Amino acid sequence: MSQLTNLRLAVLIDADNVPRNSMKSIMEEIAVYGTPTIKRIYGDWTTPNLASWKPILLENAITPIQQYAYTTGKNSTDSAMIIDAMDILYTREIDGFCLISSDSDFTRLATRLREAGMKVIGIGEKKTPMPFIVACDKFIYVEIIRAAAEAEKDSDAAKGKGKGKKKPDLHPVAAEPESPAQVPDKMISLIAASVADIADEDGYAFMGELGNLLLKKQPDFDPRNYGFQKLTQLMKSLDRFEIDVRQTNSPHIKHIFLRDKQSRPE
C-alpha cells in the first residue's frame, strides 16, 4: 500500500513523552490516515504523575500497558514499546504503525518497521530530534494538531454565540490568503526542485504527486506548519508557481497542476 490512507494502524504511545491534553485531537488526526485497530499506551501506571491519564484512556479506548521503572533515570517504557511493536509486526495483519513520542530512542524502531514494508507515521512535539522525524514516512507535530483543534473549537463557539442573532451572509467575503512570508526560502527551493523532478515536458507537475514527493524528501512537511490547511492553498500563495486547474470527465473532479515560473521550458 503506497498511500497514507485507509491503513490498518497499530497506535503505540509513549506516556512519558506525549502531552495528555492533546490525545483526543491526536486520535482524530490518526483517523485521517486509517483505522487504529490496536491502541496501546506504555508507562509506569503505579506512579502518581500518570493518574490523570485514566479518563483520557477511557474516552479514547486506549489500552494501558504497565511497565515498571526498574532503575531511576532509565526509561524502560521504550523497551516495552519496542518489543510490543515487533510482536505486532509478526503476528497481526496491519498496514502500518503510528508511533506517538518525542523520543529519539524510537528512531531504529521506525527504520526497522519500514524495512519490513510497514508505513510509519510519527507524532511528537517540535522538540523531537530530527533522526526520529526522518525515519518516519510522515511526521506530524503535536503543536499543529493542537492549534487546529483550538481553531475549530473557537469557530464553533463563535457560531454558537451568534446563533439567532444574525442571519447568515449569503455572499461571504473570502478570507485573506495567508502570507507567503511564512514559507521559508529553503522550503520554496525544495518545492521548486520537487516540481522539476516530476514535471512533464511542458514543466507542469501534478499536485497530488508533488505532495507525495515532498513527504518522501521531508517527512515533517505539512502545509499546516505554515498556516495553510491544504497544499493547494500554500502553492497559490506563492507567486513563484503557476497553477493550472484541469477539468476531468467527471464534473465533480478536477486535477491541479503547477509549474515553476522561473524554469519554464523555452
C-alpha positions as YAML, in Angstrom:
chain: A
units: angstrom
residues:
- id: 1
  name: MET
  ca: [0.00, 0.00, 0.00]
- id: 2
  name: SER
  ca: [1.77, 3.15, -1.21]
- id: 3
  name: GLN
  ca: [-0.53, 5.87, 0.14]
- id: 4
  name: LEU
  ca: [-1.02, 7.03, 3.72]
- id: 5
  name: THR
  ca: [-4.78, 6.45, 3.60]
- id: 6
  name: ASN
  ca: [-7.14, 3.65, 4.64]
- id: 7
  name: LEU
  ca: [-4.41, 2.00, 6.69]
- id: 8
  name: ARG
  ca: [-4.97, -0.52, 9.46]
- id: 9
  name: LEU
  ca: [-2.81, 1.03, 12.15]
- id: 10
  name: ALA
  ca: [-1.20, -0.06, 15.38]
- id: 11
  name: VAL
  ca: [-1.06, 3.06, 17.56]
- id: 12
  name: LEU
  ca: [1.68, 2.88, 20.20]
- id: 13
  name: ILE
  ca: [2.00, 5.75, 22.66]
- id: 14
  name: ASP
  ca: [4.87, 6.67, 24.97]
- id: 15
  name: ALA
  ca: [3.07, 8.08, 28.02]
- id: 16
  name: ASP
  ca: [6.25, 9.77, 29.24]
- id: 17
  name: ASN
  ca: [6.71, 11.81, 26.07]
- id: 18
  name: VAL
  ca: [3.29, 12.96, 24.88]
- id: 19
  name: PRO
  ca: [1.01, 15.77, 26.18]
- id: 20
  name: ARG
  ca: [-2.11, 14.11, 27.56]
- id: 21
  name: ASN
  ca: [-4.35, 17.13, 26.97]
- id: 22
  name: SER
  ca: [-3.88, 16.69, 23.21]
- id: 23
  name: MET
  ca: [-4.67, 12.98, 22.98]
- id: 24
  name: LYS
  ca: [-8.26, 13.34, 21.71]
- id: 25
  name: SER
  ca: [-7.10, 15.64, 18.90]
- id: 26
  name: ILE
  ca: [-4.23, 13.28, 18.11]
- id: 27
  name: MET
  ca: [-6.60, 10.31, 17.76]
- id: 28
  name: GLU
  ca: [-8.82, 12.36, 15.45]
- id: 29
  name: GLU
  ca: [-5.77, 13.16, 13.33]
- id: 30
  name: ILE
  ca: [-4.85, 9.48, 13.11]
- id: 31
  name: ALA
  ca: [-8.34, 8.70, 11.79]
- id: 32
  name: VAL
  ca: [-7.46, 10.69, 8.66]
- id: 33
  name: TYR
  ca: [-4.92, 8.02, 7.72]
- id: 34
  name: GLY
  ca: [-6.87, 4.90, 8.58]
- id: 35
  name: THR
  ca: [-8.35, 2.77, 11.35]
- id: 36
  name: PRO
  ca: [-6.44, 2.27, 14.60]
- id: 37
  name: THR
  ca: [-7.01, -1.45, 15.13]
- id: 38
  name: ILE
  ca: [-4.58, -1.53, 18.08]
- id: 39
  name: LYS
  ca: [-4.28, 1.32, 20.60]
- id: 40
  name: ARG
  ca: [-1.79, 0.90, 23.43]
- id: 41
  name: ILE
  ca: [-0.04, 3.30, 25.76]
- id: 42
  name: TYR
  ca: [3.07, 2.45, 27.77]
- id: 43
  name: GLY
  ca: [4.15, 3.73, 31.17]
- id: 44
  name: ASP
  ca: [4.53, 3.00, 34.86]
- id: 45
  name: TRP
  ca: [0.91, 3.38, 35.93]
- id: 46
  name: THR
  ca: [1.81, 2.96, 39.59]
- id: 47
  name: THR
  ca: [3.31, 6.47, 39.63]
- id: 48
  name: PRO
  ca: [1.10, 9.42, 40.69]
- id: 49
  name: ASN
  ca: [2.03, 11.58, 37.69]
- id: 50
  name: LEU
  ca: [0.20, 9.22, 35.29]
- id: 51
  name: ALA
  ca: [-3.01, 9.05, 37.33]
- id: 52
  name: SER
  ca: [-4.69, 11.82, 35.30]
- id: 53
  name: TRP
  ca: [-4.44, 9.66, 32.17]
- id: 54
  name: LYS
  ca: [-7.34, 7.41, 33.25]
- id: 55
  name: PRO
  ca: [-10.31, 9.44, 31.86]
- id: 56
  name: ILE
  ca: [-8.38, 10.12, 28.65]
- id: 57
  name: LEU
  ca: [-7.73, 6.42, 28.09]
- id: 58
  name: LEU
  ca: [-11.36, 5.54, 28.73]
- id: 59
  name: GLU
  ca: [-12.59, 8.26, 26.37]
- id: 60
  name: ASN
  ca: [-10.37, 7.05, 23.53]
- id: 61
  name: ALA
  ca: [-10.47, 3.29, 24.23]
- id: 62
  name: ILE
  ca: [-6.69, 3.07, 24.66]
- id: 63
  name: THR
  ca: [-5.25, 0.07, 26.49]
- id: 64
  name: PRO
  ca: [-2.63, 0.91, 29.16]
- id: 65
  name: ILE
  ca: [0.42, -1.36, 29.28]
- id: 66
  name: GLN
  ca: [2.20, -1.48, 32.63]
- id: 67
  name: GLN
  ca: [5.97, -1.18, 32.61]
- id: 68
  name: TYR
  ca: [7.78, -0.64, 35.89]
- id: 69
  name: ALA
  ca: [10.69, 1.76, 36.05]
- id: 70
  name: TYR
  ca: [13.35, -0.66, 37.23]
- id: 71
  name: THR
  ca: [16.09, 1.95, 37.59]
- id: 72
  name: THR
  ca: [15.86, 5.65, 38.37]
- id: 73
  name: GLY
  ca: [16.75, 7.78, 35.39]
- id: 74
  name: LYS
  ca: [16.27, 4.97, 32.87]
- id: 75
  name: ASN
  ca: [13.24, 4.75, 30.59]
- id: 76
  name: SER
  ca: [12.16, 1.11, 30.50]
- id: 77
  name: THR
  ca: [8.94, 2.15, 28.74]
- id: 78
  name: ASP
  ca: [10.87, 2.41, 25.47]
- id: 79
  name: SER
  ca: [11.96, -1.20, 25.59]
- id: 80
  name: ALA
  ca: [8.44, -2.48, 26.30]
- id: 81
  name: MET
  ca: [7.02, -0.45, 23.43]
- id: 82
  name: ILE
  ca: [9.71, -1.66, 21.02]
- id: 83
  name: ILE
  ca: [9.20, -5.32, 21.97]
- id: 84
  name: ASP
  ca: [5.44, -4.98, 21.54]
- id: 85
  name: ALA
  ca: [5.89, -3.33, 18.15]
- id: 86
  name: MET
  ca: [7.96, -6.23, 16.88]
- id: 87
  name: ASP
  ca: [5.45, -8.77, 18.23]
- id: 88
  name: ILE
  ca: [2.64, -6.93, 16.44]
- id: 89
  name: LEU
  ca: [4.69, -6.75, 13.25]
- id: 90
  name: TYR
  ca: [4.98, -10.54, 13.03]
- id: 91
  name: THR
  ca: [1.64, -11.63, 14.49]
- id: 92
  name: ARG
  ca: [-1.01, -9.10, 13.35]
- id: 93
  name: GLU
  ca: [-2.39, -8.14, 9.95]
- id: 94
  name: ILE
  ca: [-1.80, -4.40, 9.84]
- id: 95
  name: ASP
  ca: [-0.57, -1.91, 7.26]
- id: 96
  name: GLY
  ca: [1.37, 0.47, 9.46]
- id: 97
  name: PHE
  ca: [2.28, 1.90, 12.83]
- id: 98
  name: CYS
  ca: [1.67, 5.24, 14.46]
- id: 99
  name: LEU
  ca: [4.41, 5.97, 16.99]
- id: 100
  name: ILE
  ca: [3.47, 8.79, 19.35]
- id: 101
  name: SER
  ca: [6.53, 10.12, 21.15]
- id: 102
  name: SER
  ca: [9.11, 12.89, 21.05]
- id: 103
  name: ASP
  ca: [11.90, 10.49, 21.98]
- id: 104
  name: SER
  ca: [14.70, 9.76, 19.51]
- id: 105
  name: ASP
  ca: [15.08, 6.26, 21.02]
- id: 106
  name: PHE
  ca: [12.38, 5.10, 18.60]
- id: 107
  name: THR
  ca: [14.43, 6.02, 15.53]
- id: 108
  name: ARG
  ca: [15.72, 2.49, 14.98]
- id: 109
  name: LEU
  ca: [12.25, 1.04, 15.56]
- id: 110
  name: ALA
  ca: [10.74, 3.29, 12.87]
- id: 111
  name: THR
  ca: [13.52, 2.33, 10.47]
- id: 112
  name: ARG
  ca: [13.07, -1.39, 11.14]
- id: 113
  name: LEU
  ca: [9.31, -1.25, 10.65]
- id: 114
  name: ARG
  ca: [9.74, 0.48, 7.30]
- id: 115
  name: GLU
  ca: [12.28, -2.13, 6.28]
- id: 116
  name: ALA
  ca: [9.54, -4.70, 6.88]
- id: 117
  name: GLY
  ca: [7.22, -2.85, 4.49]
- id: 118
  name: MET
  ca: [5.18, -1.02, 7.11]
- id: 119
  name: LYS
  ca: [4.06, 2.58, 6.81]
- id: 120
  name: VAL
  ca: [5.19, 4.60, 9.84]
- id: 121
  name: ILE
  ca: [3.52, 7.80, 10.99]
- id: 122
  name: GLY
  ca: [5.25, 9.66, 13.81]
- id: 123
  name: ILE
  ca: [3.56, 12.20, 16.06]
- id: 124
  name: GLY
  ca: [5.52, 14.29, 18.54]
- id: 125
  name: GLU
  ca: [6.32, 17.78, 19.72]
- id: 126
  name: LYS
  ca: [8.57, 20.18, 17.83]
- id: 127
  name: LYS
  ca: [11.41, 19.29, 20.20]
- id: 128
  name: THR
  ca: [11.55, 15.82, 18.58]
- id: 129
  name: PRO
  ca: [15.08, 15.10, 17.29]
- id: 130
  name: MET
  ca: [15.46, 15.05, 13.51]
- id: 131
  name: PRO
  ca: [16.69, 11.42, 13.30]
- id: 132
  name: PHE
  ca: [13.31, 10.13, 14.51]
- id: 133
  name: ILE
  ca: [11.42, 12.51, 12.22]
- id: 134
  name: VAL
  ca: [13.22, 11.42, 9.05]
- id: 135
  name: ALA
  ca: [12.91, 7.75, 10.00]
- id: 136
  name: CYS
  ca: [9.11, 8.01, 9.53]
- id: 137
  name: ASP
  ca: [7.09, 8.13, 6.32]
- id: 138
  name: LYS
  ca: [5.26, 11.12, 7.75]
- id: 139
  name: PHE
  ca: [5.78, 13.10, 10.95]
- id: 140
  name: ILE
  ca: [3.15, 15.41, 12.43]
- id: 141
  name: TYR
  ca: [3.79, 17.97, 15.14]
- id: 142
  name: VAL
  ca: [1.51, 17.92, 18.19]
- id: 143
  name: GLU
  ca: [1.52, 21.72, 18.24]
- id: 144
  name: ILE
  ca: [-0.03, 21.81, 14.76]
- id: 145
  name: ILE
  ca: [-2.73, 19.31, 15.74]
- id: 146
  name: ARG
  ca: [-3.48, 21.28, 18.91]
- id: 147
  name: ALA
  ca: [-3.66, 24.61, 17.08]
- id: 148
  name: ALA
  ca: [-6.10, 23.18, 14.50]
- id: 149
  name: ALA
  ca: [-8.31, 21.74, 17.26]
- id: 150
  name: GLU
  ca: [-8.35, 25.04, 19.15]
- id: 151
  name: ALA
  ca: [-9.17, 26.99, 15.99]
- id: 152
  name: GLU
  ca: [-12.09, 24.65, 15.28]
- id: 153
  name: LYS
  ca: [-13.30, 24.98, 18.85]
- id: 154
  name: ASP
  ca: [-13.15, 28.79, 18.67]
- id: 155
  name: SER
  ca: [-15.02, 28.70, 15.36]
- id: 156
  name: ASP
  ca: [-17.78, 26.51, 16.79]
- id: 157
  name: ALA
  ca: [-18.03, 28.74, 19.85]
- id: 158
  name: ALA
  ca: [-18.35, 31.84, 17.67]
- id: 159
  name: LYS
  ca: [-21.11, 30.23, 15.63]
- id: 160
  name: GLY
  ca: [-22.96, 29.22, 18.76]
- id: 161
  name: LYS
  ca: [-22.63, 32.67, 20.28]
- id: 162
  name: GLY
  ca: [-24.07, 34.34, 17.21]
- id: 163
  name: LYS
  ca: [-26.88, 31.85, 16.68]
- id: 164
  name: GLY
  ca: [-30.28, 33.50, 16.37]
- id: 165
  name: LYS
  ca: [-28.83, 37.00, 16.41]
- id: 166
  name: LYS
  ca: [-27.76, 37.42, 12.81]
- id: 167
  name: LYS
  ca: [-28.81, 35.96, 9.51]
- id: 168
  name: PRO
  ca: [-26.09, 34.13, 7.65]
- id: 169
  name: ASP
  ca: [-24.30, 36.11, 4.97]
- id: 170
  name: LEU
  ca: [-25.38, 34.77, 1.61]
- id: 171
  name: HIS
  ca: [-22.35, 36.34, -0.06]
- id: 172
  name: PRO
  ca: [-19.49, 35.98, 2.43]
- id: 173
  name: VAL
  ca: [-16.23, 37.69, 1.68]
- id: 174
  name: ALA
  ca: [-13.40, 35.24, 1.16]
- id: 175
  name: ALA
  ca: [-10.78, 35.26, 3.87]
- id: 176
  name: GLU
  ca: [-7.49, 36.91, 3.08]
- id: 177
  name: PRO
  ca: [-4.90, 34.36, 1.99]
- id: 178
  name: GLU
  ca: [-2.08, 33.58, 4.37]
- id: 179
  name: SER
  ca: [1.12, 35.49, 3.82]
- id: 180
  name: PRO
  ca: [3.73, 33.62, 1.75]
- id: 181
  name: ALA
  ca: [6.34, 35.18, 4.04]
- id: 182
  name: GLN
  ca: [5.57, 32.31, 6.43]
- id: 183
  name: VAL
  ca: [7.10, 29.86, 3.97]
- id: 184
  name: PRO
  ca: [10.91, 29.96, 4.27]
- id: 185
  name: ASP
  ca: [13.11, 30.21, 1.20]
- id: 186
  name: LYS
  ca: [14.56, 26.79, 1.94]
- id: 187
  name: MET
  ca: [11.11, 25.21, 1.66]
- id: 188
  name: ILE
  ca: [10.28, 27.12, -1.52]
- id: 189
  name: SER
  ca: [13.52, 25.83, -3.05]
- id: 190
  name: LEU
  ca: [12.62, 22.26, -2.01]
- id: 191
  name: ILE
  ca: [9.20, 22.63, -3.63]
- id: 192
  name: ALA
  ca: [10.73, 24.02, -6.82]
- id: 193
  name: ALA
  ca: [13.23, 21.17, -7.01]
- id: 194
  name: SER
  ca: [10.46, 18.64, -6.45]
- id: 195
  name: VAL
  ca: [8.34, 20.19, -9.20]
- id: 196
  name: ALA
  ca: [11.31, 19.91, -11.56]
- id: 197
  name: ASP
  ca: [11.78, 16.24, -10.60]
- id: 198
  name: ILE
  ca: [8.28, 15.21, -11.71]
- id: 199
  name: ALA
  ca: [7.39, 17.84, -14.32]
- id: 200
  name: ASP
  ca: [6.34, 16.87, -17.83]
- id: 201
  name: GLU
  ca: [7.89, 18.31, -20.99]
- id: 202
  name: ASP
  ca: [5.83, 21.48, -20.54]
- id: 203
  name: GLY
  ca: [7.11, 21.94, -17.00]
- id: 204
  name: TYR
  ca: [3.85, 21.01, -15.26]
- id: 205
  name: ALA
  ca: [3.71, 18.72, -12.21]
- id: 206
  name: PHE
  ca: [0.60, 17.06, -10.76]
- id: 207
  name: MET
  ca: [-0.23, 18.46, -7.32]
- id: 208
  name: GLY
  ca: [-1.02, 15.06, -5.79]
- id: 209
  name: GLU
  ca: [2.28, 13.62, -6.94]
- id: 210
  name: LEU
  ca: [4.10, 16.67, -5.64]
- id: 211
  name: GLY
  ca: [2.64, 16.19, -2.16]
- id: 212
  name: ASN
  ca: [3.82, 12.57, -2.06]
- id: 213
  name: LEU
  ca: [7.33, 13.51, -3.20]
- id: 214
  name: LEU
  ca: [7.65, 16.29, -0.63]
- id: 215
  name: LEU
  ca: [6.79, 13.82, 2.13]
- id: 216
  name: LYS
  ca: [9.44, 11.42, 0.89]
- id: 217
  name: LYS
  ca: [12.04, 14.17, 0.92]
- id: 218
  name: GLN
  ca: [10.93, 15.77, 4.20]
- id: 219
  name: PRO
  ca: [8.63, 13.63, 6.39]
- id: 220
  name: ASP
  ca: [7.59, 16.54, 8.61]
- id: 221
  name: PHE
  ca: [6.32, 18.56, 5.65]
- id: 222
  name: ASP
  ca: [2.79, 19.74, 6.33]
- id: 223
  name: PRO
  ca: [1.05, 22.82, 4.88]
- id: 224
  name: ARG
  ca: [-0.33, 23.47, 8.37]
- id: 225
  name: ASN
  ca: [3.20, 24.19, 9.55]
- id: 226
  name: TYR
  ca: [2.96, 27.40, 7.51]
- id: 227
  name: GLY
  ca: [-0.65, 28.33, 8.28]
- id: 228
  name: PHE
  ca: [-2.39, 26.57, 5.38]
- id: 229
  name: GLN
  ca: [-4.90, 23.73, 5.58]
- id: 230
  name: LYS
  ca: [-4.11, 22.30, 2.13]
- id: 231
  name: LEU
  ca: [-1.10, 22.09, -0.16]
- id: 232
  name: THR
  ca: [-3.09, 23.83, -2.91]
- id: 233
  name: GLN
  ca: [-3.66, 26.85, -0.66]
- id: 234
  name: LEU
  ca: [0.03, 27.04, 0.13]
- id: 235
  name: MET
  ca: [1.00, 26.84, -3.55]
- id: 236
  name: LYS
  ca: [-1.50, 29.53, -4.57]
- id: 237
  name: SER
  ca: [0.07, 31.89, -2.02]
- id: 238
  name: LEU
  ca: [3.48, 31.63, -3.68]
- id: 239
  name: ASP
  ca: [3.93, 33.90, -6.71]
- id: 240
  name: ARG
  ca: [6.72, 31.69, -8.00]
- id: 241
  name: PHE
  ca: [4.34, 28.96, -9.15]
- id: 242
  name: GLU
  ca: [1.69, 28.94, -11.85]
- id: 243
  name: ILE
  ca: [-1.47, 26.92, -11.11]
- id: 244
  name: ASP
  ca: [-3.45, 25.13, -13.85]
- id: 245
  name: VAL
  ca: [-6.80, 23.56, -12.89]
- id: 246
  name: ARG
  ca: [-7.90, 20.96, -15.45]
- id: 247
  name: GLN
  ca: [-11.38, 19.53, -15.79]
- id: 248
  name: THR
  ca: [-11.76, 15.73, -15.97]
- id: 249
  name: ASN
  ca: [-14.53, 13.58, -17.42]
- id: 250
  name: SER
  ca: [-16.28, 13.85, -14.07]
- id: 251
  name: PRO
  ca: [-17.86, 17.27, -13.43]
- id: 252
  name: HIS
  ca: [-17.00, 17.00, -9.73]
- id: 253
  name: ILE
  ca: [-13.33, 16.09, -10.12]
- id: 254
  name: LYS
  ca: [-10.59, 18.45, -11.19]
- id: 255
  name: HIS
  ca: [-6.86, 17.85, -11.45]
- id: 256
  name: ILE
  ca: [-4.49, 20.58, -10.33]
- id: 257
  name: PHE
  ca: [-1.10, 21.04, -11.98]
- id: 258
  name: LEU
  ca: [1.58, 23.63, -11.36]
- id: 259
  name: ARG
  ca: [4.88, 24.74, -12.77]
- id: 260
  name: ASP
  ca: [7.76, 26.90, -11.68]
- id: 261
  name: LYS
  ca: [7.68, 30.27, -13.45]
- id: 262
  name: GLN
  ca: [11.44, 30.56, -13.06]
- id: 263
  name: SER
  ca: [12.15, 27.41, -15.02]
- id: 264
  name: ARG
  ca: [9.66, 27.44, -17.88]
- id: 265
  name: PRO
  ca: [10.84, 25.44, -20.88]
- id: 266
  name: GLU
  ca: [11.91, 27.53, -23.85]
...
